[in-house]
């Protein structure tokens, strides 16, 4: 078989294969793999926990640092140590200014740009082995406690959907936006 004959044969085989695939494709793609089941809107809503820096998405509830101290002692101290100073998990208080270098230990006080982000993280991910088990009031209380430990709010300040977005974090202006024109302003 010459090179030109082989090329014609391959071209013909490719056309036949493409035609066969095209004929069977609608049937193949019309059938779903039958995995899982449809998700109801109420189920999606239960997992839709978006909280924005301006407080959009914060749930009802309230908590103080005093309430948060008791919750911290019960659910957080084993990993984050006494007074948030660190243990088997990261320290939550203190930290040098980030101007000291990239290797500076990052904490709530010197790194987090928004208090609402702290609330959102605690609600989604903590306690480590039991995420999403805290009530909204407990998350507000823990947030108030952690902010008070860092000297950002007073121990008597109540945190809720109105007060939390008003907290000005020390490192709020410490981030450089890669695409500022695509980022909404939360000021």
N, C-alpha and C positions, 0 to 999 in steps of 0.2 A: 504494500500500500504506500503510495507516494505521500509526500507532505501535504499536497493540496487535497488529496482524497481524505486524509486523516482530518484535516481542518474542516472539510465539508461534512464528514461524518460527525465530528464533535459539534458543529453548529446545528446539524439536524437533531442530534440527541438533546442538545440544550433546548431547542424549540419544543420537542416532544415533552421533555421534562417540565418546562414552563407551562405548557398547555395542560398537562396533567395536574400540576399544582394549582393552576388557576381554576380548573374545573372543580377540584375538591376543596379549595379554600373557603368558599362561602359556607359549605357544610361544616367544615372544621371550626371556623370562627363563630358560627351561629350557636355552637354548643359551648356552654360555660363549663368550667372544670368541676362544677358542683362541690366546691370547697366552702366551708363556713356557712353563714346565713346572713341575711340582710340585717343591718344595724338600725335600730329605731332612733329617732331624733333625741328622745329622752335619755337614751344610753350615751349618745355622743355628748349631750349637755352635761352629764355627770362628770365627764373627763375634760371638758372644755374649761380650763382653769386659767385662762389668760388674764394676767394683771399687767397693765401698762404703767409706765413711770408716772403718768398723771393721775393714777388711781382708778382709771377705768377698769372695771372687772373686779374690784375689791368687793367681797361679800359683806353682808351685815355682821355685826359683832363688835366686841370691844374687849380690851384687856389692859392691865397695868403692869408695871415692872414687878410689883410685889406679888401679884398673881403668877407672873412668869417665873419668878425665882423658885416657887414651889414646883412648878412643872419642869423647870430645868433640872432641879435636884432629882426628880423622879425619872426623867426620860433622856436627859442629855449629858449629865455629868460623867457617866461611865466612858463616853467617847471623847468629849471635849474638855474634860477636867474641871476642877473647881474654878469657879468664876470665869469660865471660858478661856482659860490660859493654855489649853491644849492638853491632849492625852494621846490616845491611840489615833485620834483624828485631829484635824487642824485646830489651831488656836483661833478664837473668835474675837478676842480683844487685843488691844495694843497694836504694836507694829510701828516701825519707823516710817517716815514719809517715803513714798515710792521714789522720790528724787535720789534716794540713797543707792539706787541700782536695781537692776532687773531681778536680782536674787533676794531682794527684801521680802520677808515673810508677809504675805497678803492676808489682811483681816477685814472685818466689817468696817472698821474705822478708816483704814488707809486705802481701801480698794473699791468697795461697793459704791456705785454712783447714785443709787436711788433706794430709799427705805422700802418702797413697794416691791422692789426686786428681792430684797431680803425676805419679806413676807411670802412672796410667791415661791421662792426656793424652799423655805421651811414647810410651807403647806404641801408642796409636791413631793419632797424628797425625805422628810424627816418624820419620826426617828428612822435611822438608817435601816433597821430590819423590819420596820412597820410603817412604811411611808403612807401618807394620806389617812392616818388614823387619828390625827389631832382635829379637834373641833375648830371652827373659825375663831371662837373666843380664846382658845388655847394658843392658836397661832398669833393672834394679836398680842396676847400677854407675853409670849416668848419673844416676839419682835420688840415689844416695849422693854423687856428685861435686857436683851442684847444691846439695844440702842443705849439704854441707861448705863450698862456696864462700860460702854465705850465713851461715856460722857457726851453723847449726842443729844439726848433728851433728859429731862428730869425724871427722877424715880416716881414722881407723882403724876406724870403726864399719862393720860389714857390714850391708847392708840386705837383708831377705828378708821372707817373708810373716809372720813373727813380730815382727820388730823395726820394720818400717816403720809399722804402725798405732800403735806406741807413741811415735812422734815427735810432739812437741807443737809445732805451728806457731805463730809469734808472733801471727798474726792469726786464730787459731781462733775467738775470741769477738767478732770484728769484724763479723759479719754479723747482721742482724736478720731473723728468719724471718717471712715474711708470714703463714703459717698454721702456727704451732708445734704445734697440736693434730694436724696431719696429718703431721708430720715425726718420724720415729723418732729416738730419742736414741742417740748413738754414744759416750757417755761411758763 
